[in-house]
Amino acid sequence: VPTGEGNDRAGIDGQGQTESTNHRRLDESTESVLPPVCTDECAPTDTNCLCQRLANCTSLMTNYDLSVLFANGYIESDSSSSNYGGLSVGASELNMFNVEGDAYNTFNSIMITAASIDESSTPEDCTAFLEQFHQSCNPISSSGSSSSGSTSSGSSAPTCSSANVESFQLSVDEVCENVHSPTKLLLSAIGYVFDGYASDNGDTTYVTSCGEERVSYQSCQTFIQAFEELYSARNESIYPYPNPMRPDPQTPVDTSSGTVLFPTKYTFQQNVYGIAHVALPDPSTAIASDSRIFVIGSQNCLSCSTSDCSQASCNDNYASQQFSYDPTTYQIRQSSPSGYCLTNQAGSVNIIMSGCSSASLYQKWRYNPLTYELSTFQDTTKCMTSNRGYVNCDGSLDMQFRVPSNWLPDISTNVLHSIRLGNTDTCFDFENDLLSLMACNDGASQQFVFDASTRQIKQGGYCLDTTEDTAFMNADCQQNLPSQMWIYDETAQSLKSFSSDNCLTESNANPIFQPCTGSSYQKFIVPFQWKPAISSTSIVDLVLARVNGLNYCMDASEAANSDFTMMPWTVDMQECDPTQQSNVQYWVYNSTSRLVMNGQYCLDATVQTSNGTIFNNTVYMNTCDSTSPSQQWYYEAHTNHLRHLSFTSTLTSGDLRSVADGCPTLTTMAACMNSQDGRNSTYELSDGSNKSFNGQPCRWCCGNECDTNNNKCEPEGWLLTGASGGPQDGYESYGGVSMNGIGDGYCPDDSQAESNYLSNCLAYNSASDALEMQPCQADNDDQQFLVPLTWIPTSYLDKMRSAYDASQCMDSSFSNNNNVLMGSCQEGSPGQVFEYNPRTLAIEQSDLCLDYNKENRNVYLNNCEPSDPAQQWY
């Protein structure tokens, strides 16, 4: 119960107070500004009025208001303080007396009592009700409610420095002053004092059990509801973004569901259009295989007809929202009806669907991934908008779109840019039919475009071409002409054509070809929008080895020229022939199954080891099997490695520990695969013979029961050959897959889970031109390949895979507080779609950036801060 001097002061019937104290409180109450609530001021002797006023005020209070009321005086109110909103003393130093540790029930009791107060309530009922309101800081000390605990000279009243000594009952006015309290009090501070837990995240509790009601949770719920109301009342024409707490931007937050989004910091970036880049887009619009054009500002989708284009709610079933991009003509086509392309009507601002014409510049579109703007080739100073047609580009929110990720990078590489010589101020210049290198000036003669579909570098109707020793602009552009097909070696910063081993070189302001030496005169900087298109081999076909001048391609000639009964056929590297018609160098990658296909067969590889040493590493063509790890490939772009999901052990039999009780006693993968059977006994087999399994590697059955003995781990000889020379009963029916710790066998999902298992990479044996598998080495040139562009968006650019376990992808879907974890890779999962911004070095998802907490090393999504090194990745 409240104790101390204040208990003699604040009676609701006016008794027990000195005249001077009573008048001081009346004077103070008339000076203060009461909150805008329906509570009348009362004469100090009007018991009924005071009683009803207290009940009315209390009924309008939230758990947050009550927390501020009881902790008042010990809340840091200085907004410049790093502890603003926190407690000015340690939680253990602040005594809430009967409220502490059980505040939720106490506050609930207060609310129930307030609801029961009516005209029949007695003065005793009301006095007992008021006595429930108290605080540890003396409200009438001459120092006031000071968070510092200081005491004015001449005052003998106890002050905020006596937090653990006594508490003071509050008056009716003091209670009512805390309705809709404007005082900031951190939810963590509420948890410390009123719920009894002591960690920032609430996981560690000392008083309140997890799952029980908490004042901090109720206060959080109140905040969420108020935040939703705040956003609902905004001017949407000025502030188009919905409440960023909404998991689905179109659906109001439901505080009872437990699912809301808390941006890590509510430091909203402001621009003339309001809050920028805070709300997450509708997850249904973010999938990589989407065919819709997403309007960022309104969270809607572009919807087009032959009469106009506007925005509408995104719907999978609307044909008017289904588009595709043709990288060969630069047109955005509508799926149905066919034959119609997105068009800016000549001489107007209108955007419509009209009959496709490959010659019309009004139908050729390019996308700027930095500004999210779509422009035609006809007039790049203007941009498409969601409701104003085709107007001057000004950065407005209604001209920001997100195109399907499978359109990239093609639709963004068609941007005119200069080609710069290293870090100099010298650029390619084409004027008066002469190609040279001149001082950079951003003029039209220095603007080039890279056509990802043909690998040509163009300006107007000319294409960059080469003779044996010089480069020039050719008016006769020809597809599949090697001298006009270009590739950029990002490591060496060199430009090469498919027709030569030499590198483009600057000599006396002229572009010539010379043997590649790594000279500064051979280092060029191409527009980043051209990457990775110009850094990959082609749009649809070749797989190049980076060694030997990029002239050798993966080749399946043996498969094409052999009888199918002679399978498997080996795969090797042959001189590239971009114009060949046999397709033996044309490869297709299926991102869902991870199969690399040539015709009807798939790339496969055998990696066999004995005591940790590879003795068979053949690469060959085989009948396609999407369940086989040896046929499941992925491309690691930062190392240029082609890896598959079959792993090799680094252990030998001498590294396995002996288990005296035998392999069947082991129940975990780690224990089983690091062990061998240590039993000395012999066991009778099904053929009547006796055999000892001492020293046999333990075999893990991938989490399944190995056989009818219901064990998950068995000695290898017993399991595979112990039944008349064959597998034990039940082995095949229970899955028929298992592996030991020294590299024999495999598990479809678990083989990469052991730290002693290393992934293997495709390697080029230059001595024999053969392909083989080798343990991956980042600095091994023989393991570096350039793959077709179409492999990259699905296998690398949109997902962040673990090199340790390629089936695991970076994912933000698991958490409501923007934490980023690793989870099983899933096609179409918006939480796994990330984009890299080479301008800011940021990894972005839905306008948030990958960040990390320097204190606890937690990785999470945060509001983008381009200058923050913690958000810059490479």
RAWOFEN-V957173 format. One record per run of one state. SS is the DSSP state (~ for helix, > for strand, _ for the rest). FROM is the first residue (numbers start at 0). TO is the last residue. If there is no record, write none. Layout:
ss: {SS & SS}
from: {FROM & FROM}
to: {TO & TO}
This chain:
ss: {_ & ~ & _ & ~ & _ & ~ & _ & ~ & _ & > & _ & > & _ & ~ & _ & ~ & _ & ~ & _ & ~ & _ & > & _ & > & _ & ~ & _ & ~ & _ & > & _ & > & _ & ~ & _ & > & _ & > & _ & ~ & _ & > & _ & > & _ & > & _ & ~ & _ & > & _ & > & _ & > & _ & > & _ & ~ & _ & > & _ & > & _ & > & _ & > & _ & ~ & _ & > & _ & ~ & _ & ~ & _ & > & _ & > & _ & > & _ & > & _ & ~ & _ & > & _ & > & _ & > & _ & > & _ & ~ & _ & > & _ & > & _ & > & _ & > & _ & ~ & _ & > & _ & ~ & _ & > & _ & ~ & _ & > & _ & ~ & _ & ~ & _ & > & _ & > & _ & > & _ & > & _ & > & _ & > & _ & > & _ & > & _ & ~ & _ & > & _ & > & _ & ~ & _ & > & _ & ~ & _ & ~ & _ & > & _ & > & _ & > & _ & > & _ & > & ~ & _ & > & _ & > & _ & > & _ & > & _ & ~ & _ & > & _ & > & _ & ~ & _ & > & _ & ~ & _ & > & _ & > & _ & > & _ & > & _ & ~ & _ & > & _ & > & _ & > & _ & > & _ & ~ & _}
from: {0 & 4 & 8 & 18 & 31 & 46 & 59 & 62 & 71 & 74 & 75 & 86 & 87 & 90 & 93 & 96 & 99 & 102 & 116 & 122 & 130 & 133 & 135 & 167 & 169 & 171 & 176 & 186 & 195 & 196 & 197 & 204 & 205 & 214 & 232 & 268 & 271 & 273 & 276 & 282 & 285 & 293 & 295 & 299 & 304 & 308 & 312 & 318 & 321 & 322 & 326 & 330 & 334 & 339 & 344 & 350 & 355 & 360 & 363 & 364 & 368 & 372 & 376 & 381 & 384 & 389 & 392 & 396 & 399 & 400 & 402 & 404 & 407 & 409 & 413 & 416 & 417 & 419 & 421 & 425 & 431 & 433 & 439 & 443 & 446 & 447 & 451 & 455 & 459 & 461 & 466 & 469 & 474 & 481 & 484 & 485 & 489 & 493 & 497 & 502 & 507 & 509 & 514 & 519 & 522 & 523 & 525 & 527 & 530 & 543 & 545 & 547 & 550 & 551 & 555 & 556 & 561 & 563 & 566 & 568 & 570 & 571 & 575 & 587 & 590 & 594 & 598 & 600 & 605 & 607 & 610 & 612 & 616 & 617 & 623 & 628 & 631 & 632 & 636 & 640 & 649 & 652 & 655 & 656 & 659 & 662 & 665 & 668 & 673 & 674 & 677 & 681 & 684 & 689 & 692 & 696 & 700 & 712 & 715 & 721 & 722 & 723 & 725 & 726 & 738 & 739 & 744 & 745 & 750 & 753 & 756 & 765 & 769 & 775 & 780 & 783 & 784 & 786 & 788 & 797 & 800 & 801 & 807 & 811 & 818 & 819 & 820 & 824 & 829 & 832 & 834 & 837 & 841 & 845 & 847 & 852 & 858 & 863 & 868 & 871}
to: {3 & 7 & 17 & 30 & 45 & 58 & 61 & 70 & 73 & 74 & 85 & 86 & 89 & 92 & 95 & 98 & 101 & 115 & 121 & 129 & 132 & 134 & 166 & 168 & 170 & 175 & 185 & 194 & 195 & 196 & 203 & 204 & 213 & 231 & 267 & 270 & 272 & 275 & 281 & 284 & 292 & 294 & 298 & 303 & 307 & 311 & 317 & 320 & 321 & 325 & 329 & 333 & 338 & 343 & 349 & 354 & 359 & 362 & 363 & 367 & 371 & 375 & 380 & 383 & 388 & 391 & 395 & 398 & 399 & 401 & 403 & 406 & 408 & 412 & 415 & 416 & 418 & 420 & 424 & 430 & 432 & 438 & 442 & 445 & 446 & 450 & 454 & 458 & 460 & 465 & 468 & 473 & 480 & 483 & 484 & 488 & 492 & 496 & 501 & 506 & 508 & 513 & 518 & 521 & 522 & 524 & 526 & 529 & 542 & 544 & 546 & 549 & 550 & 554 & 555 & 560 & 562 & 565 & 567 & 569 & 570 & 574 & 586 & 589 & 593 & 597 & 599 & 604 & 606 & 609 & 611 & 615 & 616 & 622 & 627 & 630 & 631 & 635 & 639 & 648 & 651 & 654 & 655 & 658 & 661 & 664 & 667 & 672 & 673 & 676 & 680 & 683 & 688 & 691 & 695 & 699 & 711 & 714 & 720 & 721 & 722 & 724 & 725 & 737 & 738 & 743 & 744 & 749 & 752 & 755 & 764 & 768 & 774 & 779 & 782 & 783 & 785 & 787 & 796 & 799 & 800 & 806 & 810 & 817 & 818 & 819 & 823 & 828 & 831 & 833 & 836 & 840 & 844 & 846 & 851 & 857 & 862 & 867 & 870 & 873}
